[in-house]
Amino acid sequence: MDSDVGHGGAGSSDAGKRSPEAVGESTTRATLQRRLEELIRENRFTIAVFFPFVGAVTLVASAEGLLPEPLAYNPLLILFGTMVMRSPLLVGLLPRVGWWALGCLSVLTIYTYAIEIVGVRTDWPYGAFEYTISLGPMLLGDVPIALPLFFIPLVLNAYLLMLLVFGSWVDRAAVRIPIAIAATVAIDLVLDPAAVAIGFWAFDPPGVFYGVPVSNYVGWVISGTVAVILVDLAFDREALLERVRECEFMLDDLVSFVLLWGTVNLLYGNWLAAAVAGVFCLGLFRTDRYDLEMVRTAVPGLESRHSN
């Protein structure tokens, strides 16, 4: 792993041994990282609460035929909203992405495309399904080009939450990997029923879990296992845990996910899926970073009124 990026930066003595160009590049990257973090902190409520709320309303309105064209299921709006909600995770993770991590995540990206194309063309391992709306440009006419943006952060969120909640319990890979896989599959217990309800994709025939077949979750165990192993290999776990502990907004993407898809499940009466979203809420509360103090500092204008 890159020592400057993957492990949070070298010491001042190392900086003295590097060329002026390398030092300048490191300083520029640190400045950019600081500005990105400031941008996320200043807009946490907008990103983690407002965007998923608007997303839930517009997606349900699209599904119910209440939005006119071109607003209904607009792929550019869907992609933009997804990128905004992913931004806390991506910015928080950036200092730990060295060359080794980048390589592992690149392999995961290729795998994500490959297994989805196999799934669409062969009905294995997820069962027979098809995308019923446009989620942006398609790769080989089969899967959205933005698929890694949709899938990989879900795995990262599950992995990071697991590290925070279970602590020393997950020091051993034999414990850590299965728990992270289970958390990843649990995320899909929330996602797929809501996505089917609003018409993102459909299974043929519909399954027993709010239209989602059991085969889909068998597929998620397979894809989730590969994804979790690659994520576990990508990062120095202690350095990653230190980063997620110090970066208070790093799990805000998971907050957005729970609010968006949990709300959709509630509106369509997918009670078990909504209950799983509630379990993730409890997990987020266990991290001791989502409380009234967080709300006070994140909501625009609320902190200044409190101080007065």
NUNUTOR-899489 format. One record per residue (C-alpha): residue number from 1; y, z, x; residue in one letter. Coordinates in steps of 0.05 Angstrom, whole numbers. Each point is the difference from the previous one (the first is absolute). Layout:
! residues N
   seq        Y        Z        X   type
   NUM        Y        Z        X      A
...
//
This chain:
! residues 308
   seq        Y        Z        X   type
     1        0        0        0      M
     2       70      -16       24      D
     3       26       64       32      S
     4       72      -11      -21      D
     5      -14      -16      -73      V
     6      -69       26      -16      G
     7       12       70       27      H
     8       74        8      -17      G
     9       32      -21       66      G
    10       -4       17       74      A
    11       38       54       34      G
    12       66       -7       37      S
    13      -36       -3       67      S
    14      -39      -62      -23      D
    15       65      -31      -25      A
    16       27        5       71      G
    17      -58      -42       25      K
    18       10      -56      -50      R
    19       44      -60        7      S
    20       69        0      -32      P
    21      -25      -53      -48      E
    22      -58       44      -23      A
    23       45       61       -7      V
    24       50      -42      -40      G
    25      -55      -26      -45      E
    26      -25       71      -12      S
    27       70       25      -16      T
    28       12      -58      -48      T
    29      -66       14      -36      R
    30       15       74       -5      A
    31       69      -15      -29      T
    32      -30      -48      -51      L
    33      -53       51      -18      Q
    34       53       54      -11      R
    35       42      -45      -44      R
    36      -61      -20      -42      L
    37      -18       73       -9      E
    38       71       17      -21      E
    39       -2      -57      -51      L
    40      -65       27      -30      I
    41       25       72       -2      R
    42       65      -21      -34      E
    43      -38      -38      -54      N
    44      -63       41      -11      R
    45       10       12      -74      F
    46       16      -74      -12      T
    47      -62      -23       39      I
    48      -51       52      -22      A
    49       21       12      -73      V
    50       48      -53      -26      F
    51      -38      -61       25      F
    52      -68       21      -27      P
    53       32       20      -67      F
    54       33      -67       -7      V
    55      -64      -33       24      G
    56      -42       34      -54      A
    57       50      -18      -55      V
    58        6      -73       21      T
    59      -75      -10       10      L
    60      -18       31      -67      V
    61       56      -40      -33      A
    62      -28      -63       32      S
    63      -70       15      -24      A
    64       25       12      -71      E
    65       42      -63       -2      G
    66       66       37       -2      L
    67       31      -32       61      L
    68       25      -71        0      P
    69      -14      -51       54      E
    70       11        0       58      P
    71        2       77        1      L
    72      -70       10      -28      A
    73      -50        8       57      Y
    74       50      -28       49      N
    75      -38       -4       66      P
    76       63        7       43      L
    77       20       63      -36      L
    78      -71       28        6      I
    79       -1      -14       75      L
    80       70       27       11      F
    81      -16       64      -38      G
    82      -65        9       38      T
    83       35       -9       67      M
    84       53       51      -18      V
    85      -51       51      -22      M
    86      -42      -12       62      R
    87       61        9       47      S
    88       -6       76       10      P
    89      -71       -7       23      L
    90       14      -60       45      L
    91       62       31       32      V
    92      -35       67        9      G
    93      -60      -32       32      L
    94       38      -47       46      L
    95        8       48       60      P
    96      -76        7        3      R
    97      -16      -75       -2      V
    98      -16      -21       71      G
    99      -39      -60       24      W
   100      -67       31      -15      W
   101       20       20      -70      A
   102       30      -68      -12      L
   103      -65      -33       21      G
   104      -42       44      -47      C
   105       47      -12      -58      L
   106       -2      -75       14      S
   107      -76        2       -4      V
   108        7       39      -65      L
   109       48      -53      -27      T
   110      -49      -56       15      I
   111      -56       41      -32      Y
   112       42       13      -62      T
   113       10      -75      -11      Y
   114      -72      -17       16      A
   115      -34       49      -47      I
   116       48      -16      -57      E
   117      -13      -75        8      I
   118      -75       14        0      V
   119       10       43      -62      G
   120       38      -52      -39      V
   121      -47      -57       19      R
   122      -67       36       -5      T
   123       12       59      -47      D
   124      -25       46       56      W
   125       12       58       14      P
   126       49       16      -55      Y
   127      -29      -38      -59      G
   128       27      -62      -34      A
   129       76        3       -4      F
   130       61      -44        4      E
   131       74        8       10      Y
   132       33      -14      -67      T
   133       73        0       22      I
   134       36      -24       62      S
   135        9       52       54      L
   136       36      -49       45      G
   137      -26      -56       45      P
   138      -76       -5        4      M
   139      -43       -7       62      L
   140      -49      -58       -7      L
   141       17        2      -74      G
   142      -42       63       -9      D
   143       36       64       20      V
   144       73       21        6      P
   145       29       -7       70      I
   146       31       69      -11      A
   147      -69       31      -11      L
   148        3       43       64      P
   149       67       29      -24      L
   150      -35       21      -64      F
   151      -65       27       30      F
   152        9       27       71      I
   153       55       51      -18      P
   154      -47       29      -53      L
   155      -50       15       54      V
   156       53       29       46      L
   157       27       44      -56      N
   158      -70       26      -15      A
   159      -13       13       74      Y
   160       66       36       13      L
   161       -6       43      -62      L
   162      -70       19       21      M
   163       24       21       69      L
   164       55       45      -29      L
   165      -41       32      -56      V
   166      -65       13       36      F
   167       27       21       67      G
   168      -53       22       51      S
   169      -55      -17      -50      W
   170        7      -73       21      V
   171       -2        9       75      D
   172      -69      -31        1      R
   173       -7      -74      -17      A
   174      -63       14      -40      A
   175       43       40      -49      V
   176       65      -38        7      R
   177      -25      -70      -13      I
   178      -38       15      -66      P
   179       58       40      -28      I
   180       49      -56       16      A
   181      -46      -51      -32      I
   182       -7       42      -62      A
   183       76        7       -3      A
   184        8      -75        7      T
   185      -49      -14      -57      V
   186       35       53      -42      A
   187       65      -38       10      I
   188      -33      -61      -31      D
   189      -23       43      -59      L
   190       74        4      -15      V
   191       20      -71       20      L
   192      -51      -46      -32      D
   193        0       26      -71      P
   194       76       -4       -2      A
   195        1      -69       32      A
   196      -51      -25      -51      V
   197       40       30      -57      A
   198       64      -37       19      I
   199      -37      -65       16      G
   200        4       -4       76      F
   201      -74      -19        3      W
   202      -61        1      -45      A
   203      -75       11        7      F
   204      -51      -43      -36      D
   205      -33       34      -34      P
   206       45       60       -7      P
   207      -27       64       29      G
   208      -12       69      -28      V
   209       59       35       35      F
   210       59      -27      -39      Y
   211      -22      -71       11      G
   212      -21       11       73      V
   213      -74       -7       17      P
   214      -38       49       44      V
   215      -13      -58       49      S
   216       74        0       16      N
   217       -4       71       27      Y
   218      -63      -17       39      V
   219       42      -55       32      G
   220       55       49       14      W
   221      -49       46       36      V
   222      -19      -59       44      I
   223       71      -25       14      S
   224       27       71        3      G
   225      -51       20       52      T
   226       19      -56       47      V
   227       74       12      -12      A
   228       -3       75       12      V
   229      -40       -8       64      I
   230       51      -51       27      L
   231       58       46      -19      V
   232      -36       59       33      D
   233      -10      -42       63      L
   234       71      -26        0      A
   235       37       65       11      F
   236       -1       61       44      D
   237      -15       49      -56      R
   238       38       59       29      E
   239       61      -42       13      A
   240       -4      -30      -70      L
   241       -7       69      -31      L
   242       60       25       39      E
   243       40      -60      -24      R
   244      -19        9      -74      V
   245       17       74        5      R
   246       69      -13       29      E
   247       18      -60      -43      C
   248       13       29      -68      E
   249        3      -66      -37      F
   250      -63      -32       28      M
   251      -41       12      -63      L
   252       55      -22      -48      D
   253      -38      -66      -10      D
   254      -58       41      -30      L
   255       51       34      -45      V
   256       22      -69      -24      S
   257      -72      -21      -11      F
   258      -16       61      -42      V
   259       63       -7      -42      L
   260       -8      -75      -12      L
   261      -74       -7      -14      W
   262       -8       70      -29      G
   263       54      -16      -51      T
   264      -33      -67      -18      V
   265      -67       35      -10      N
   266       33       52      -45      L
   267       35      -53      -42      L
   268      -66      -37      -11      Y
   269      -41       62      -13      G
   270      -42       -5       63      N
   271       -6       75        2      W
   272      -53        8       55      L
   273       38      -47       46      A
   274       65       39      -15      A
   275      -37       65       16      A
   276      -20      -27       68      V
   277       74      -16       12      A
   278       13       72      -18      G
   279      -49       23       54      V
   280       40      -40       51      F
   281       62       36      -25      C
   282      -33       66       15      L
   283      -18      -25       69      G
   284       72      -19       13      L
   285       23       69      -23      F
   286      -50       30       49      R
   287       38      -32       58      T
   288       58       47      -14      D
   289       51      -56        4      R
   290        9      -18      -73      Y
   291       35       57      -35      D
   292       67       18      -32      L
   293       33        0       69      E
   294      -23      -71       12      M
   295       27      -21      -68      V
   296       66       33       14      R
   297        9      -36       66      T
   298      -27      -67      -24      A
   299       37      -10      -65      V
   300       68      -33       14      P
   301       58       47      -10      G
   302      -43       61      -18      L
   303        3       32       69      E
   304       76       -5        3      S
   305        7       31      -69      R
   306      -47       56       20      H
   307       39       15       63      S
   308       64        5      -40      N
//
